[in-house]
Amino acid sequence: MIANHTAKTDSSVRACLFGILIIIGLAITPASASALGAPDAVANKTLVPPVMDGRADDATWLAAQALTLATIENEEHPVPPASVTVTMKFAYDSKYVYVLAQWPDASWSVYKHAWAFDAATHKWTTPKADEDRFAIMWDHPLFPVKDFLPLSGCKGVCHSSNKAPSGSEVATANESFLSTNAANEKMDLWHWKAARTAAAGWADDQGLDYNFSGKLEAARPADAKKTGGPADNKQKLNNLSIPKYYEPIALTPNDAAFILKAEVDSGEALSIHWVDDAGALYYMADGQNKTVPEGAIIPGYVLSRSDGSRGEVDAADTWASGTWTLEMRRALDTTDPNDVAFKEGGTYAFAVGVFNNSGGRDHVRSTPRTVEFTAPPLPVSTTPATSTPVTSTPASSTPVSSSPVSSTPPAESPGPGLVLALVALGVGAITLTRRHK
């Protein structure tokens, strides 16, 4: 099973409900940075890179300058809470840029498209639920977004309903059109997703441009890939839509909340081969036909990391005591023309948005801020900090079933009504960690 190393297969997994944080950034050349005044934050060069373990106790982070952001609600589509405070830190070395983000989150939300049994209909359904997300969108230096700062960051770039072409799918759906403001503008988006990318140790490398084809997300293209990424854990048998895979034994509750492609390949997650008219799901284990407990929550995706440019952003996260801690890392220059190349001496503007078990316009945002990459190294020890993994509470090697997450394995499966509620609302009584080397 999983150990405390990286992602889910060699790490422990942590998560929470409150939100996905989207950072929207604009790269500004050093020459234009002076016009912005003093930067709001500084990214110092570090001699000891932080360990990618989703913790903030590395020497680099302890020495780095903190930037505190108070978000405001999206006026076009307000959702609670109206504000949340986000703390940001930045660093870089000769190879990578590092971003640390922390924000309060009351519960654990990783159940996007997760399966739960509905006793009333005798069917496996996917109750309405989303996921926490965090992303960083940087403006492309070769295609800068005009007036990003005056237009209040994310709102000015991608949340303007008057951009929707008349008669388009966007206008019909009453959605804000996601795009930049002109054909010569482009942005680089890093999109961390608690249900779909986090357990595999990465953030989705996407973008934003001026594509007015009329589709809801036409102007948010993903970087190139050949294989990998989240796949729907879904199939149709006996004229019913049901999960395709189930993990019958998990060492930790957070393990039960995710299925990795590597677990399918190794036989740890097993194929569901039949469903009867009463909704019982059948799988083979130890040469015997067995059924999935009705109280199980089955992940909605089979997870793997995208290859190519789309999978170039590393991510590691921790949720503990009602706070998300997320580290992201990417090469300073990937050589991909769609990616921003970070340079020493540059100043970059950004704004943040926090998603609370939601997506689309359902989020809060900050006004833009700036961060300057400076040459003086951080005054840290040359000895890397030791990182002790944070494990599920209580730590135990005793397998637990894939039932709803709690701080201790339940004596018996909860009723179907409670399962549906847990999926929809998220769970907050556990400490979860996910690390990436």
N, C-alpha and C positions, 0 to 999 in steps of 0.2 A: 504494500500500500504506500501511501505518501509519507515522506519524511520532511523534516524542516530544512529544505534547501531552496529550490527555485520553483516558482509558479506552483502548480498543484502537484505535479508528479514528483518533484523533489523539494517541496516546501510545504508549510502549512498555509491554509487559506484564510484571509480575513475579509470581512465585508460589512455593510450597513445600509440602512434605508435612505438616509437623508438626501443625499443629492449627488449628482454628478456635477463636477465643476468644469466649466468650459472656459479656457483662457483664450482670449482672442488677441493676437499680438500683431503689431505693425513694426517692421524693421525700418529704422531711420538711419541714414548715413551719418558718420561722425560730423560731417560738415553742417548738416541741418539740425543736429542735436542741440547746438548752442541756442537756436531760436526757441527751443522748448523750455529753456531755463534749467535749473538743477534737476537731475533725475530723481525720481521717487524712490528708486532702489538701485543697489549696486550688485553686480555679479563679479565677485573677486576670483582671480585665478587660484586654484587650490593645488598644493603639492601632494596632498593625500586625498584622493577621490573618495567620496562616500560609498559605503557598501550598499548595494541595491537590495535592501531588505525591508523597505517600507517603514523605517524608523527614523526619528529625528535626533538621535543621540550620537551620531558621528561627530568627530572633531570639526569637520568642515561645516556642518549645519549649526553646531553650537557657536562657531565664530562668525557665521554669515549674518549679514544685516537682514532684519525681518521687515516686511512690508505688510501692514494690516489694511484690509479692504472691507468696507461695509457695503453690501449689495443692496439694490433697490429692486422692486418688482417690475415685471414687464407690463407696461401700461396697457398694451393691447390685449393681454391675456393674463391678468393677475392670478397668482396661485399662492397659497400659504406655504411657508411663512413669508412675510413681506420682506424680510431681511435676514441675512446670516453673515457672520464675520469670517473672513478667509485670511489666513496668514500665509504669505509667500516668502520663499528664499530662493536665491539663484547662485550658481557657481559654474565654473568651467575649468578644464585643464587643456592639455595639448591635443586631446582627442575628442572630448565630449562636452556637451552642455548639460547641466543638471538643474532640475527644477523640483522644489519641495513645496507641497501645498498641504495645509491642514485646515479643517473646518468641522464644526459640530454637526453631529448627525445622530438622531435619537434611536434609530433602529437599522436593521440589516435588510437591504433590498437587493436581491440577486435572482428574483423569481420571474424574470421576463419569459413569457411563454411556457412556464413550468406546468407540469401536468398534475392534476389532483382528481381524486375519484368523487363523483357526485352521486351520493346514495339515492337521491330522489329520482334521477334519470337512469341510474346504473351505467353511466358513461364516464370516461376519462375526459376531462375538459381542461382548458387553459384559462383560469380565472384572470380577470383584468389585473395586470400588474406590469410594471416596467422595471427599471434598474437605475442604480446610481451611475453617473457618468462624470468624467473629467476630460477636458480637451484643451489643447493650446492651439490657437490659430495665429500664425505669424504672417505679416504682410510680406509679399515677395519683393525684395529690393529692386528687381528689374521691372516689376509691374506694381508699383505702390498704389495703395488705395487713397484717393484724394480725400482730404478733410476727415480722416478717420477720427482724430481727436475731437474736433468740433461736433461731429455727428454721434458722439457718445458711444464709441466702440461698437459692440455687437449690434445694438439697435440700428445704428446708422449703416452698418454693412449688410446685415442679413435679415432684419426683422421689420421690414417696411411693407405693409400690405398693399400700398399703392404701386408696387413693382409688378404685381401679378398682371400678365397680359389679359385683356378682356376675352372672356369665353374660354380661358385655359383651365386645365385641371386644377391649378392653384386657386384661381378665382372661384371656381365652382365649389371647391372644398372650403372656401373662406379661410385660407391659410396665408401666412406671411410668406412671401417669396424669398427663398434663400439664394442670395447672389451678392456679388459686389455691385458697384454703381456704374461701371463702365467696362467696355470690352478690353481695355488695356490694363485692367486691375486683376490681381490674383493673390490668394492667400494660402498659407500652408497650415493645415489643421491636424493636430494630434488629438485623437478622440479615444479616451479611456472609457471602457464600459464594464461595469461590475459583473454583469451576467455573461458577457460575450467575449471579452478579451483578457480580463484581469487574471483569471486562474491559469491562463497560458503565458502570463508574464510579458504582455505587450500592450501597446496602445495603437489603435487603427490610424495609419497615416493617410489622411485625406486632404481635401483642399476646398477652395471656394473660388468661383469665377463668375462670368457674366453670361451664362448659358440660358437663354430664354426659350427653350424648346417647349415649355409649358408643363413639364413634369414637376412634381413637388420637390424633388431633390436633384433635378438635372444640373444645377449649378454647384453641387457639392460632390465632385468626382473623387474617387479613391485612387491612390497611387497604384502603379502597375504591380500585378502578382500573377503567378501561374497556379499555385495551389495554396491550401491552408485557409484559415479563417473559420468562424463559427458556421456550423451546418445544422439545419433543423433536425431535432431528434423526433422524427415523425414518420409514420407509415400508415397505410390503410389495409386493414385485414377484416374479413367478415363484414364488409361495408361500413366499417367504423374507423375513424381516425384515432390512432393510439400512439404511444411512444414506441420508438424502435429499439432503444437500449435501456437497460436497467442495471444499476450497480447494487447487488444484493448485500455486500459486506463493505463497510467503510470503517477505517480506523478512527476517524474523527467526524463530528457532525458536518464540518465544512467540506470534507471530502464528499459526503453524500449530496451536497448541493451542486456539484459540478461533475460532468462526465467529459474526460479528455479523449481525443482520438487514440492516444497512446494506450489508454485503459481498454478501449475497444479492441485494439490490435493485440494486446496482451491477454485478453480473455477476462480481465477484471470486471469490465462491463459486458453484460451478456445480452444476446438478442432475444427480444420478445417474439415468440413464433405463433401465438394465437390469442384471441380474445373470444370468450363465449358470450352468449346472449345476456348474461347477468353482469357482464363487464369485467369478469376475472381475467387478468393477464397471465399468460403462461410463458415460462422460460425453462431451459434445461440447465441443471447444475448437478455435478457429481453423478451423472447418469440418470438423474431423476427429473420428472416433470414437477415444477414448483410454480406457485402463484405469488404475485406481488401483493404485499399487504395493502388493504384498502386505504390505510392511513398514510401511505408513502407520498412524498412529493418528489416527482421525477423531473430532473432538469430538462429544459426546453431545447437545449443545444448540445451538440458534440463539438468540443473546443479543440482548436489547434492554432498555431501561429501562422499568419500569412507569410509567404516567402516574398522575395523581391523588395521593392521600395516600400510597399505597403506595410511590411513588418519591421521597419528599421527603428522604431521607438520602443525601448525597453521600459517596463513599468513594474513597480513593486509597491504593495499597499498594506496597510494595517488599519483595522478598526478596533478600538478599545476604549472603554469608558466614555462612550458617546462621542468619539472624535475620529474622523478619518485622517490618516497620514498617507500621502501618496508621493512617491518619488518617480520621476521620469528622466530618461537619459537618451540622448541621440547624438550621433557624430556631428561635430561642428560643421563639416561639409560632407554630405553624402555623395556628391557629384551628380545627383539627380537634378535635372533642370527645374523640376517642380518643387524642390525643397529649398528652404531658406538656408543660405550658408552664413553661419555666425562668424564674426571676426572681432578680434581684440580691438577695443576702442570704439566699437559700434554702440549705438543707443537704440533700444527697441521699445515700442509702445505696446501695451496689452490691456485687455479688460477681462473680467471673469464673469461666468454665469454658473449658477448652481442649480442642478436638477434634483428634485426630491421625488424619487421613485417615479420618474416621468420622462417625457421627451417632447420634441417639437418646441412650441412656444411656452410650455409649462416650466418656467424657470425664473430665477432672479439673476440680476446682473450687476456689475460694478461699472463705474465710469472709468475711462482709460487712465493708465499710469505709464510711467517709463522706467526702464532699467538700463543701466550703462555697464558694459563689460570693461573692467579696468585691469591694468597689468599688475599692480602690487599684489603679491600673494597673501592669502589669509595666514594669520599667525597661529598655525596649528602644529601639533606634534608631528614628527615624521614617522611615528609609529601608528599604523592603522588602528582605529578603534575596534574593540571587540564587540561583536553584536550577538547578544543572546536571544535566540528565537523566542517570540511570544507564542505560546501554544494555546489551543482551545482549553477552556476551563470546564471541568477539571481535566488535566492531562492524563491520558490513559491509553494503553495499547489494546484495550479490550474492544473488539469490533462493535459498532452500533449499526442499527438498521438505517435505511435511507428514509427516515421519518423527519418531521419538522425539526428544525434546529432549535436547541435549547441548551442551557449551560450544563445540564446533566441529561443523559439519555432517559426518555420517559419509560416508566414501568410497563406501560402498554400504549398502543397507538392511540392518538386522540381521535375523536369523532370526526367524520367527514366535514361537518360544518366548521369545526375549528381549523381543519386543514385548509379549507377554502379561504378562511379569514386570514390565516397566517401568510398564505401566498399573496393575497391582495394587499396586505398592510405591511409586510416585512416583519422581521424578528430582531429584537435588540438585546437579548440577554446572553451574549456570548462575546468572547474576545477572539478575533480571527486575524491571522497573519498570512501574508503571501510575499515571498522573497524572490529576487532575481539576481543571479550572479553577473 
